[in-house]
Amino acid sequence: MKWRCVVCGYIHKGEEPPEVCPVCGVDSTNFELIEDDSISISKKFVEDISREVLTSEETIKKAIRSISYGLFIITASHKGKDNGQTANTCFQITSEPTQVAIGINKNNLTHNLIAQSGKFGVSILDQNGHDLARRFGYRSGRDIDKFEGLKAHRGQSGVMLPDDVLATLEAEVVAQLDAGTHTLFLGRITAGEYFGNSEPMTYAYFRSKK
Ligand SMILES: Cc1cc2nc3c(=O)[nH]c(=O)nc-3n(C[C@H](O)[C@H](O)[C@H](O)COP(=O)(O)O)c2cc1C
């Protein structure tokens, strides 16, 4: 804090004004507070914070984009129709029992097939999986057969699983949460395969090389 002697203009720094002005000798009642450092620091802090609040939408977007993901092909089959889609939203929720969750857009054919059959497959892409991610991610199975000409096999639960991936999982839906545009399906794992031929693909790696 800064105090000014109103008689001679002497400036004193401290929590309190001096008992006696060292220049003109008047007592502490002749000092006025001219600047409070602690207040000015907190004002600056408040300014910084409000700047952050003003740009918060942008900040939130940046923060969201910094979440890291893997990349997966989610497959499902119902009444003779096999389909799948690319997804980055798949994550393990519990280990006892082993359960994973996936976030699937309600407009996707894969969504309907999972909802109708109560099952889904997860194929975990390796770093060579760009073509698979494109094949399953950019068009709907309503318009094309995404398995046509693709090396793939049928899993124990009946879902199709692409061959050239790092690992696969099969799950039965045990719960689902309506998340607006998407449904969050919680699946208990019933089967798995591990081929372990490369590193897992991350969403960031896919975007950097697509
Ligand atoms: C890299 C990448 C990640 C994607 N992640 C998701 C996702 O997590 N959830 C989702 O519903 N759609 C996701 N999609 C979009 C679907 O894969 C896409 O809409 C697909 O064409 C739906 O196909 P379907 O109608 O045959 O089910 C992603 C697409 C790409 C390319």
The ligand as an SDF file (V2000), in Angstrom:
LIG
                    3D

 31 33  0  0  0  0  0  0  0  0999 V2000
  -12.8140  -40.3020  -37.4370 C   0  0  0  0  0  0  0  0  0  0  0  0
  -14.2910  -40.4670  -37.2870 C   0  0  0  0  0  0  0  0  0  0  0  0
  -14.8570  -40.6070  -36.0140 C   0  0  0  0  0  0  0  0  0  0  0  0
  -16.2370  -40.7630  -35.8460 C   0  0  0  0  0  0  0  0  0  0  0  0
  -16.7440  -40.9330  -34.5960 N   0  0  0  0  0  0  0  0  0  0  0  0
  -18.0650  -41.1320  -34.4250 C   0  0  0  0  0  0  0  0  0  0  0  0
  -18.5890  -41.4130  -33.1380 C   0  0  0  0  0  0  0  0  0  0  0  0
  -17.8720  -41.4940  -32.1300 O   0  0  0  0  0  0  0  0  0  0  0  0
  -19.9360  -41.5990  -33.0390 N   0  0  0  0  0  0  0  0  0  0  0  0
  -20.7800  -41.5270  -34.1220 C   0  0  0  0  0  0  0  0  0  0  0  0
  -21.9810  -41.7120  -33.9660 O   0  0  0  0  0  0  0  0  0  0  0  0
  -20.3000  -41.2650  -35.3500 N   0  0  0  0  0  0  0  0  0  0  0  0
  -18.9660  -41.1030  -35.5420 C   0  0  0  0  0  0  0  0  0  0  0  0
  -18.4640  -40.8990  -36.7970 N   0  0  0  0  0  0  0  0  0  0  0  0
  -19.3940  -40.7960  -37.9460 C   0  0  0  0  0  0  0  0  0  0  0  0
  -19.9070  -42.1440  -38.4550 C   0  0  0  0  0  0  0  0  0  0  0  0
  -18.8540  -43.0620  -38.6290 O   0  0  0  0  0  0  0  0  0  0  0  0
  -20.6100  -41.9090  -39.8000 C   0  0  0  0  0  0  0  0  0  0  0  0
  -21.7000  -41.0470  -39.6120 O   0  0  0  0  0  0  0  0  0  0  0  0
  -21.0520  -43.1700  -40.4890 C   0  0  0  0  0  0  0  0  0  0  0  0
  -21.2090  -42.8890  -41.8720 O   0  0  0  0  0  0  0  0  0  0  0  0
  -22.3710  -43.7520  -39.9770 C   0  0  0  0  0  0  0  0  0  0  0  0
  -22.6060  -44.9150  -40.7300 O   0  0  0  0  0  0  0  0  0  0  0  0
  -23.9320  -45.8080  -40.6810 P   0  0  0  0  0  0  0  0  0  0  0  0
  -25.1090  -44.9250  -41.0470 O   0  0  0  0  0  0  0  0  0  0  0  0
  -23.6670  -46.8560  -41.7300 O   0  0  0  0  0  0  0  0  0  0  0  0
  -24.0680  -46.3780  -39.3210 O   0  0  0  0  0  0  0  0  0  0  0  0
  -17.0860  -40.7670  -36.9900 C   0  0  0  0  0  0  0  0  0  0  0  0
  -16.5360  -40.6290  -38.2750 C   0  0  0  0  0  0  0  0  0  0  0  0
  -15.1580  -40.4960  -38.4350 C   0  0  0  0  0  0  0  0  0  0  0  0
  -14.5760  -40.3740  -39.8150 C   0  0  0  0  0  0  0  0  0  0  0  0
  1  2  1  0
  2  3  1  0
  2 30  2  0
  3  4  2  0
  4  5  1  0
  4 28  1  0
  5  6  2  0
  6  7  1  0
  6 13  1  0
  7  8  2  0
  7  9  1  0
  9 10  1  0
 10 11  2  0
 10 12  1  0
 12 13  2  0
 13 14  1  0
 14 15  1  0
 14 28  1  0
 15 16  1  0
 16 17  1  0
 16 18  1  0
 18 19  1  0
 18 20  1  0
 20 21  1  0
 20 22  1  0
 22 23  1  0
 23 24  1  0
 24 25  2  0
 24 26  1  0
 24 27  1  0
 28 29  2  0
 29 30  1  0
 30 31  1  0
M  END
$$$$
